[in-house]
Amino acid sequence: MRRVVITGAGTINALGQNVPDTLEAMREGRCGISDLQFRDVERLSIRIGGQVKGYEPEVVFNRQQLALYDRFTQFTLLAAREAVAQAGLSFEGELAHKSGVVLGNSGGGLTTQDENYRAVYEEGKNRVHPFVVPKLMNNAAASHVSMEFNLKGPSFTVATACASSNHAMGQAFQMIRTGLCQAMITGGSESMLCFGGVKAWEGLRVMSKDACRPFSATRNGMVQGEGAGVFVFEDYDHAKARGATILCEVLGFAMTSDAADIVMPSKQGAARAISGALQDGGIAKERVGYINAHGTGTAANDKTECAAVADVFGTHADDLMISSTKSMHGHLIGGTGAVELLACIMALRDGVIAPTIGYEEPDPECALDVVPNEARNAQVDVVLSNAFAFGGLNAVLALGRT
Protein backbone atom coordinates (compact mmCIF):
# COMPACT_ATOMS: atom_id res chain seq x y z
CA MET A 1 0.00 0.00 0.00
CA ARG A 2 1.35 3.40 -0.99
CA ARG A 3 1.68 6.33 1.37
CA VAL A 4 -0.50 9.36 0.65
CA VAL A 5 0.38 12.97 1.44
CA ILE A 6 -1.20 16.38 1.01
CA THR A 7 0.87 18.81 -1.06
CA GLY A 8 -1.60 21.63 -1.73
CA ALA A 9 -4.53 23.34 -0.01
CA GLY A 10 -7.02 25.98 -1.05
CA THR A 11 -10.17 27.53 0.36
CA ILE A 12 -12.76 30.25 0.31
CA ASN A 13 -15.17 30.53 3.23
CA ALA A 14 -16.63 33.02 5.68
CA LEU A 15 -13.29 33.35 7.50
CA GLY A 16 -11.15 34.10 4.45
CA GLN A 17 -10.82 33.83 0.71
CA ASN A 18 -7.58 31.84 0.87
CA VAL A 19 -5.78 29.50 3.24
CA PRO A 20 -3.51 32.02 5.04
CA ASP A 21 -6.42 34.33 5.90
CA THR A 22 -8.55 31.40 7.05
CA LEU A 23 -5.84 30.01 9.33
CA GLU A 24 -5.19 33.45 10.79
CA ALA A 25 -8.89 33.78 11.61
CA MET A 26 -8.88 30.33 13.23
CA ARG A 27 -5.84 31.23 15.32
CA GLU A 28 -7.54 34.42 16.46
CA GLY A 29 -10.85 32.69 17.17
CA ARG A 30 -12.61 35.09 14.84
CA CYS A 31 -16.28 34.56 14.00
CA GLY A 32 -17.31 34.64 10.35
CA ILE A 33 -21.00 34.25 11.11
CA SER A 34 -22.99 37.41 10.44
CA ASP A 35 -26.30 38.72 9.09
CA LEU A 36 -27.28 37.12 5.80
CA GLN A 37 -27.52 39.31 2.73
CA PHE A 38 -29.68 38.10 -0.14
CA ARG A 39 -33.12 38.61 -1.65
CA ASP A 40 -36.13 38.04 0.64
CA VAL A 41 -34.00 37.38 3.73
CA GLU A 42 -36.60 39.33 5.73
CA ARG A 43 -39.07 36.49 5.08
CA LEU A 44 -36.86 34.07 7.00
CA SER A 45 -36.82 33.38 10.71
CA ILE A 46 -33.13 32.36 10.45
CA ARG A 47 -31.12 35.37 9.27
CA ILE A 48 -27.53 34.54 10.18
CA GLY A 49 -24.92 32.39 8.46
CA GLY A 50 -21.31 31.94 7.52
CA GLN A 51 -21.72 33.82 4.25
CA VAL A 52 -18.75 34.71 2.06
CA LYS A 53 -18.80 38.52 2.04
CA GLY A 54 -16.89 40.86 -0.26
CA TYR A 55 -16.68 38.27 -3.03
CA GLU A 56 -17.06 39.65 -6.57
CA PRO A 57 -17.44 36.81 -9.10
CA GLU A 58 -17.29 39.22 -12.07
CA VAL A 59 -13.71 40.07 -11.16
CA VAL A 60 -12.63 36.42 -11.28
CA PHE A 61 -14.79 34.88 -14.02
CA ASN A 62 -15.97 36.16 -17.40
CA ARG A 63 -19.61 36.28 -18.56
CA GLN A 64 -19.42 32.97 -20.43
CA GLN A 65 -18.02 31.23 -17.37
CA LEU A 66 -20.61 32.73 -15.03
CA ALA A 67 -23.34 31.41 -17.32
CA LEU A 68 -22.00 27.91 -16.49
CA TYR A 69 -20.78 28.26 -12.91
CA ASP A 70 -23.14 28.20 -9.95
CA ARG A 71 -21.77 29.79 -6.80
CA PHE A 72 -20.65 26.41 -5.41
CA THR A 73 -18.69 25.72 -8.60
CA GLN A 74 -17.06 29.14 -8.46
CA PHE A 75 -15.93 28.50 -4.90
CA THR A 76 -14.57 25.09 -5.87
CA LEU A 77 -12.54 26.41 -8.78
CA LEU A 78 -11.02 29.20 -6.72
CA ALA A 79 -10.00 26.79 -3.96
CA ALA A 80 -8.67 24.29 -6.50
CA ARG A 81 -6.52 26.94 -8.16
CA GLU A 82 -4.93 27.83 -4.83
CA ALA A 83 -4.31 24.17 -3.98
CA VAL A 84 -2.79 23.24 -7.34
CA ALA A 85 -0.61 26.37 -7.32
CA GLN A 86 0.78 25.45 -3.91
CA ALA A 87 1.39 21.85 -4.96
CA GLY A 88 3.24 23.02 -8.08
CA LEU A 89 1.81 20.24 -10.23
CA SER A 90 1.18 20.36 -13.96
CA PHE A 91 -1.11 17.58 -15.13
CA GLU A 92 0.30 16.49 -18.46
CA GLY A 93 1.10 13.19 -20.18
CA GLU A 94 0.88 10.10 -17.98
CA LEU A 95 0.22 12.14 -14.84
CA ALA A 96 -2.95 13.56 -16.40
CA HIS A 97 -4.24 10.04 -16.98
CA LYS A 98 -3.26 8.95 -13.47
CA SER A 99 -4.93 11.91 -11.74
CA GLY A 100 -8.56 12.77 -11.13
CA VAL A 101 -10.98 14.70 -8.96
CA VAL A 102 -13.46 13.56 -6.35
CA LEU A 103 -15.42 16.21 -4.49
CA GLY A 104 -18.09 16.28 -1.81
CA ASN A 105 -21.28 18.26 -2.24
CA SER A 106 -24.84 17.97 -0.99
CA GLY A 107 -27.06 20.69 -2.45
CA GLY A 108 -25.54 21.15 -5.89
CA GLY A 109 -26.42 24.40 -7.64
CA LEU A 110 -29.08 25.39 -5.15
CA THR A 111 -28.65 29.09 -5.88
CA THR A 112 -29.29 28.43 -9.57
CA GLN A 113 -32.28 26.28 -8.73
CA ASP A 114 -33.68 28.95 -6.40
CA GLU A 115 -33.29 31.71 -8.98
CA ASN A 116 -34.97 29.71 -11.72
CA TYR A 117 -37.88 28.48 -9.62
CA ARG A 118 -38.48 32.11 -8.74
CA ALA A 119 -38.35 33.12 -12.40
CA VAL A 120 -40.84 30.45 -13.48
CA TYR A 121 -43.27 30.32 -10.56
CA GLU A 122 -43.14 33.85 -9.16
CA GLU A 123 -42.32 35.97 -12.20
CA GLY A 124 -44.21 33.83 -14.69
CA LYS A 125 -41.41 33.34 -17.18
CA ASN A 126 -41.81 30.47 -19.63
CA ARG A 127 -38.15 29.90 -20.38
CA VAL A 128 -34.98 29.35 -18.40
CA HIS A 129 -31.38 29.56 -19.54
CA PRO A 130 -30.27 26.52 -21.59
CA PHE A 131 -27.38 25.92 -19.16
CA VAL A 132 -29.53 25.59 -16.04
CA VAL A 133 -29.13 21.80 -15.85
CA PRO A 134 -25.31 21.70 -16.30
CA LYS A 135 -25.08 24.61 -13.87
CA LEU A 136 -27.07 23.06 -11.03
CA MET A 137 -25.99 19.40 -11.28
CA ASN A 138 -24.02 18.11 -8.29
CA ASN A 139 -21.09 17.00 -10.43
CA ALA A 140 -20.68 20.41 -12.10
CA ALA A 141 -17.80 21.50 -9.87
CA ALA A 142 -15.92 18.20 -10.27
CA SER A 143 -16.36 18.32 -14.04
CA HIS A 144 -15.13 21.90 -14.35
CA VAL A 145 -12.12 21.18 -12.13
CA SER A 146 -11.23 18.17 -14.29
CA MET A 147 -11.43 20.33 -17.43
CA GLU A 148 -9.46 23.25 -16.02
CA PHE A 149 -6.57 21.07 -14.84
CA ASN A 150 -6.64 18.34 -17.52
CA LEU A 151 -7.47 15.55 -15.07
CA LYS A 152 -8.30 12.47 -17.12
CA GLY A 153 -8.51 9.85 -14.37
CA PRO A 154 -11.46 9.03 -12.08
CA SER A 155 -13.65 12.10 -11.57
CA PHE A 156 -16.93 12.17 -9.68
CA THR A 157 -18.96 13.74 -6.87
CA VAL A 158 -19.94 12.20 -3.53
CA ALA A 159 -23.19 13.30 -1.90
CA THR A 160 -23.64 12.09 1.68
CA ALA A 161 -25.01 15.25 3.28
CA CYS A 162 -22.70 16.54 6.02
CA ALA A 163 -20.12 13.77 5.48
CA SER A 164 -19.72 14.37 1.73
CA SER A 165 -16.26 15.95 1.86
CA ASN A 166 -14.81 13.35 4.20
CA HIS A 167 -16.23 10.56 2.07
CA ALA A 168 -14.77 12.20 -1.04
CA MET A 169 -11.34 12.65 0.51
CA GLY A 170 -11.45 9.09 1.78
CA GLN A 171 -12.08 7.83 -1.74
CA ALA A 172 -9.21 9.93 -3.10
CA PHE A 173 -6.94 8.55 -0.38
CA GLN A 174 -7.86 4.97 -1.19
CA MET A 175 -7.41 5.40 -4.95
CA ILE A 176 -3.86 6.68 -4.48
CA ARG A 177 -3.00 4.18 -1.78
CA THR A 178 -3.98 1.24 -3.98
CA GLY A 179 -2.04 2.60 -6.97
CA LEU A 180 -5.03 3.46 -9.13
CA CYS A 181 -3.97 7.13 -9.19
CA GLN A 182 -0.87 9.19 -8.48
CA ALA A 183 -2.61 12.44 -7.54
CA MET A 184 -6.17 13.54 -6.81
CA ILE A 185 -7.85 16.91 -6.42
CA THR A 186 -10.29 16.41 -3.58
CA GLY A 187 -12.32 18.18 -0.91
CA GLY A 188 -15.76 19.72 -1.18
CA SER A 189 -17.94 22.78 -1.47
CA GLU A 190 -21.41 24.09 -0.76
CA SER A 191 -23.53 27.18 -1.25
CA MET A 192 -27.02 26.82 0.18
CA LEU A 193 -27.29 30.36 1.53
CA CYS A 194 -30.21 31.57 -0.56
CA PHE A 195 -33.88 32.04 0.32
CA GLY A 196 -35.00 28.56 -0.70
CA GLY A 197 -32.00 26.86 0.86
CA VAL A 198 -32.38 28.45 4.28
CA LYS A 199 -36.19 28.17 4.21
CA ALA A 200 -35.90 24.40 3.72
CA TRP A 201 -33.50 24.08 6.64
CA GLU A 202 -35.78 26.16 8.86
CA GLY A 203 -38.30 23.33 8.65
CA LEU A 204 -35.96 20.97 10.48
CA ARG A 205 -35.94 23.23 13.56
CA VAL A 206 -32.25 22.60 14.22
CA MET A 207 -31.01 26.10 13.35
CA SER A 208 -29.86 28.78 15.78
CA LYS A 209 -31.08 32.35 15.40
CA ASP A 210 -28.11 33.91 17.17
CA ALA A 211 -24.87 31.87 17.25
CA CYS A 212 -23.22 28.46 16.93
CA ARG A 213 -22.07 27.27 20.37
CA PRO A 214 -20.84 23.68 20.08
CA PHE A 215 -20.52 21.70 23.33
CA SER A 216 -21.79 24.60 25.43
CA ALA A 217 -24.77 23.88 27.68
CA THR A 218 -26.40 26.98 26.16
CA ARG A 219 -26.16 25.72 22.56
CA ASN A 220 -29.37 26.04 20.58
CA GLY A 221 -28.64 24.77 17.10
CA MET A 222 -26.43 24.86 14.04
CA VAL A 223 -25.60 27.76 11.74
CA GLN A 224 -25.09 27.25 8.01
CA GLY A 225 -22.02 28.39 6.13
CA GLU A 226 -20.80 28.31 2.53
CA GLY A 227 -17.53 27.96 0.67
CA ALA A 228 -15.04 25.32 -0.40
CA GLY A 229 -11.93 23.48 0.71
CA VAL A 230 -9.82 21.70 -1.90
CA PHE A 231 -6.60 19.70 -1.55
CA VAL A 232 -4.01 17.92 -3.65
CA PHE A 233 -3.56 14.35 -2.41
CA GLU A 234 -0.46 12.74 -3.87
CA ASP A 235 1.55 9.55 -3.80
CA TYR A 236 4.34 10.06 -1.28
CA ASP A 237 7.13 8.75 -3.51
CA HIS A 238 5.96 10.94 -6.40
CA ALA A 239 5.87 14.00 -4.16
CA LYS A 240 9.33 13.31 -2.71
CA ALA A 241 10.85 12.68 -6.12
CA ARG A 242 9.79 16.09 -7.40
CA GLY A 243 10.79 17.89 -4.19
CA ALA A 244 7.28 18.93 -3.19
CA THR A 245 6.54 20.51 0.17
CA ILE A 246 4.45 18.03 2.15
CA LEU A 247 1.79 19.51 4.41
CA CYS A 248 0.94 16.26 6.19
CA GLU A 249 0.26 12.58 5.60
CA VAL A 250 -3.13 10.89 5.33
CA LEU A 251 -2.84 7.84 7.57
CA GLY A 252 -6.25 6.21 7.66
CA PHE A 253 -9.92 6.41 6.80
CA ALA A 254 -13.12 4.66 7.79
CA MET A 255 -16.81 5.00 7.05
CA THR A 256 -19.84 3.44 8.70
CA SER A 257 -23.62 3.58 8.58
CA ASP A 258 -25.83 3.82 11.66
CA ALA A 259 -28.69 2.04 9.83
CA ALA A 260 -30.96 3.51 12.52
CA ASP A 261 -32.52 6.94 12.02
CA ILE A 262 -32.60 9.51 9.22
CA VAL A 263 -31.68 12.47 11.47
CA MET A 264 -30.75 11.25 14.98
CA PRO A 265 -27.06 10.29 15.35
CA SER A 266 -25.86 7.01 16.81
CA LYS A 267 -23.02 6.77 19.30
CA GLN A 268 -22.20 3.27 18.08
CA GLY A 269 -21.98 4.29 14.41
CA ALA A 270 -19.72 7.24 15.18
CA ALA A 271 -17.51 5.16 17.48
CA ARG A 272 -17.08 2.45 14.83
CA ALA A 273 -15.96 5.07 12.29
CA ILE A 274 -13.43 6.55 14.70
CA SER A 275 -12.09 3.13 15.66
CA GLY A 276 -12.00 2.10 12.02
CA ALA A 277 -9.85 5.07 11.01
CA LEU A 278 -7.36 4.23 13.77
CA GLN A 279 -7.27 0.58 12.76
CA ASP A 280 -6.92 1.45 9.06
CA GLY A 281 -3.88 3.61 9.81
CA GLY A 282 -2.38 1.25 12.38
CA ILE A 283 -2.59 4.08 14.93
CA ALA A 284 -2.41 3.55 18.68
CA LYS A 285 -5.08 5.56 20.50
CA GLU A 286 -2.50 7.31 22.65
CA ARG A 287 -0.90 8.92 19.57
CA VAL A 288 -3.98 11.02 18.81
CA GLY A 289 -3.69 14.51 20.24
CA TYR A 290 -6.49 16.43 18.57
CA ILE A 291 -9.88 15.75 17.02
CA ASN A 292 -11.64 18.22 14.78
CA ALA A 293 -15.18 17.44 15.83
CA HIS A 294 -18.31 17.37 13.74
CA GLY A 295 -19.62 19.60 16.55
CA THR A 296 -22.71 21.13 14.98
CA GLY A 297 -24.02 22.91 18.07
CA THR A 298 -27.18 20.82 18.24
CA ALA A 299 -28.11 19.10 21.49
CA ALA A 300 -28.15 15.61 19.98
CA ASN A 301 -24.95 15.72 17.89
CA ASP A 302 -22.59 17.18 20.44
CA LYS A 303 -23.37 14.85 23.33
CA THR A 304 -23.45 11.81 21.02
CA GLU A 305 -20.06 12.68 19.53
CA CYS A 306 -18.48 13.22 22.94
CA ALA A 307 -19.87 9.89 24.13
CA ALA A 308 -18.43 8.14 21.07
CA VAL A 309 -15.00 9.70 21.64
CA ALA A 310 -15.08 8.67 25.30
CA ASP A 311 -16.02 5.11 24.37
CA VAL A 312 -13.24 4.74 21.81
CA PHE A 313 -10.40 6.38 23.74
CA GLY A 314 -11.26 5.45 27.31
CA THR A 315 -9.05 7.25 29.83
CA HIS A 316 -7.04 8.86 26.98
CA ALA A 317 -10.14 10.90 26.10
CA ASP A 318 -9.29 13.17 29.04
CA ASP A 319 -5.95 14.01 27.43
CA LEU A 320 -7.40 14.76 23.99
CA MET A 321 -8.20 18.19 22.62
CA ILE A 322 -11.41 18.37 20.59
CA SER A 323 -12.82 21.48 18.95
CA SER A 324 -15.43 22.53 16.42
CA THR A 325 -14.49 25.23 13.94
CA LYS A 326 -18.13 25.35 12.80
CA SER A 327 -18.47 27.86 15.62
CA MET A 328 -16.44 30.23 13.40
CA HIS A 329 -17.28 29.43 9.76
CA GLY A 330 -20.64 27.71 10.13
CA HIS A 331 -21.72 24.31 8.87
CA LEU A 332 -20.90 24.00 5.16
CA ILE A 333 -22.93 20.77 4.89
CA GLY A 334 -21.31 18.89 1.97
CA GLY A 335 -18.21 21.09 2.08
CA THR A 336 -17.72 21.26 5.81
CA GLY A 337 -15.17 18.46 6.30
CA ALA A 338 -12.90 20.01 3.69
CA VAL A 339 -12.70 23.43 5.35
CA GLU A 340 -12.28 21.74 8.72
CA LEU A 341 -9.33 19.73 7.40
CA LEU A 342 -7.43 23.03 7.30
CA ALA A 343 -7.61 23.16 11.10
CA CYS A 344 -6.17 19.64 11.23
CA ILE A 345 -3.26 20.63 8.99
CA MET A 346 -2.66 23.75 11.11
CA ALA A 347 -2.51 21.59 14.24
CA LEU A 348 0.08 19.28 12.70
CA ARG A 349 2.25 21.86 10.92
CA ASP A 350 2.00 24.90 13.17
CA GLY A 351 1.18 23.38 16.54
CA VAL A 352 -1.93 25.57 16.83
CA ILE A 353 -5.24 24.07 17.92
CA ALA A 354 -8.24 25.99 16.62
CA PRO A 355 -10.74 26.86 19.37
CA THR A 356 -14.43 26.23 19.86
CA ILE A 357 -15.68 29.80 20.12
CA GLY A 358 -18.99 30.90 21.63
CA TYR A 359 -18.51 28.50 24.53
CA GLU A 360 -20.43 29.82 27.55
CA GLU A 361 -21.21 27.07 30.03
CA PRO A 362 -19.97 23.49 30.56
CA ASP A 363 -22.28 20.63 29.68
CA PRO A 364 -21.78 17.47 31.79
CA GLU A 365 -22.63 15.40 28.70
CA CYS A 366 -19.76 17.07 26.78
CA ALA A 367 -17.11 16.77 29.47
CA LEU A 368 -14.05 16.78 27.22
CA ASP A 369 -11.35 19.38 26.57
CA VAL A 370 -13.16 21.37 23.87
CA VAL A 371 -10.48 24.13 23.64
CA PRO A 372 -12.98 26.83 24.62
CA ASN A 373 -12.85 30.28 23.01
CA GLU A 374 -9.08 30.65 22.53
CA ALA A 375 -6.61 28.80 20.32
CA ARG A 376 -3.94 26.75 22.04
CA ASN A 377 -0.32 25.99 21.22
CA ALA A 378 0.34 22.26 21.38
CA GLN A 379 2.45 19.73 19.50
CA VAL A 380 0.43 16.81 18.15
CA ASP A 381 1.50 13.90 15.97
CA VAL A 382 -1.86 12.49 14.88
CA VAL A 383 -5.23 14.18 14.43
CA LEU A 384 -8.70 13.00 13.43
CA SER A 385 -11.40 14.77 11.43
CA ASN A 386 -14.94 13.61 12.19
CA ALA A 387 -17.99 13.90 9.96
CA PHE A 388 -21.38 12.46 10.92
CA ALA A 389 -24.25 13.09 8.51
CA PHE A 390 -28.02 12.94 8.31
CA GLY A 391 -28.93 9.50 7.11
CA GLY A 392 -26.56 8.01 9.68
CA LEU A 393 -23.49 8.18 7.44
CA ASN A 394 -20.14 8.57 9.18
CA ALA A 395 -16.66 9.27 7.77
CA VAL A 396 -13.45 9.82 9.74
CA LEU A 397 -9.99 10.73 8.43
CA ALA A 398 -6.71 10.31 10.32
CA LEU A 399 -3.76 12.59 9.52
CA GLY A 400 -0.19 12.70 10.78
CA ARG A 401 3.03 14.66 10.55
CA THR A 402 5.64 13.46 8.07
Disulfide bonds with the S-S distance in Angstrom:
none
